[in-house]
């Protein structure tokens, strides 16, 4: 009797956990899809407007407040990419290098100090890094590159890189340490030195794991909110200039949701942005999971 | 020659990374330490938040973290026990595992959207309608902010707990079954005692994650400035005494939100810079203490498993 009761309670908890997750999905998309009821789908790409001399103009702007609100998602997407891609690139350079260092080069003593240090970085709240970017890093970048705007995509990207370097470094370290030792011994026996062993044997064997770490890092970069909100300048525009002020999808939600009436057009549009963000990160994480599964299978052979 | 250069480059990159981290933390620590005093930690902000301390923010952070733990920890640990010990490799376990993995990758601002859409507007407004309380539940409050954070840390708790449970050798369970113990007896007397410190480590890590998050609570309960603490006095029956209690339906000030608004929306961001550094140092200190505790606990736990 007691036995079954306990199982029932535990099972209920399991169900609540699933329900919570299902509800996120449902509530996000339920509100997001409703945006299409009042806004034509094409308006999320661009709108056509009459110029002052009555020539039609194609407008790609995110400008949800005003008499003639515009909801093009392109500037926001562009902003997210302009922050996430440089951040991922930077974090890949540093993260993979430190991951390899930890797994293949560092002695046991060094490892025991450096790895917890990196994990400690992973525990820094992102608002702290955002604040540091805003207060210190932005001025450094401005002096170094003579940029027009103090807060820009590069400042945000460096901050976001800080958040995802620990993710990439620890996962790369884990992936490379999962490569069996006898592969390394075989390479050494054939006369390869340590660097050749790393490049020709260990990295190819752990490649899927490293790829997965980079993908997961990129997912985190796309979803990072506070740094994007505090350090990128918050100007929704389509640009390829990394020193321009941009606004990411995450920052748009964070900056605007507080001021919109519930159930309005902009409220739904923000939920649509959220749904898009959810889908994007979901896809990226899915690819990462496939990469990990592939690596497990290969190493088991 | 190539080898020496390449390995040196790897070492150098890691060194740069560690140095950059220490520079960042060092500058926060040195600037923040000038401001932090007992008075800074125990007084309220005054004069339009340009002077004074951060006590309401510290208090709010502790309250919301406590509420979050109360909601997420029992739920997450029980769900993990069910997933690992009861459902095993069944379909239910696979569904929980898949959804938990997906949830772990969801951006934190999406949790904020969910918190507003589900907790505040749907659940809160429905409660108001059913109970006829006007606008009591259907507005941003500590309760909803804590619930949003609880959903955010739930997958972290489940994953960590499941890992700790899986680390307990199968043979121990089988030995217990062979002695005639039921499943729950086995879980309670054999599995949980061994997995205890692992579960604790994971829980502390997830709590520190929740305590530092800002995006999910932006719209679900944080206040820019609140002249009172989110307290309510409960009257003890028959004694005439009243004791202060956390009021979960009130808004609150919070450390990470305080940093955000002071740095971006303060009346004069330059004048309040010292306060911003001080608040940042307090938040960093808080999360570091939690993380350090978890890491030390894990080292001890690994040693005890290896020696067993």
Interface residues (C-beta under 8 A of the other chain):
Chain A: X2 X3 X6 X7 X9 X10 X11 X13 X14 X16 X17 X18 X20 X21 X22 X23 X24 X27 X28 X31 X93 X94 X97 X98 X100 X101 X102 X105 X106 X114 X116 X117 X118 X119 X120 X121 X123 X124 X125 X126 X127 X128 X129 X130 X131 X132 X134 X135 X136 X162 X165 X169 X193 X194 X195 X196 X216 X219 X220 X222 X223 X224 X225 X226 X229 X230 X250 X253 X254 X257 X258 X262 X270 X271 X274 X277 X278 X281 X282 X284 X285 X289
Chain B: X2 X3 X6 X7 X9 X10 X11 X13 X14 X16 X17 X18 X20 X21 X24 X25 X27 X28 X74 X75 X76 X78 X79 X81 X82 X83 X86 X87 X92 X95 X96 X99 X100 X101 X102 X103 X105 X106 X107 X108 X109 X110 X111 X112 X113 X114 X116 X117 X118 X121 X122 X151 X154 X155 X158 X182 X183 X184 X205 X208 X209 X211 X212 X213 X214 X215 X218 X219 X256 X259 X260 X263 X264 X273 X276 X277 X280 X283 X284 X287 X288 X290 X291 X292 X295
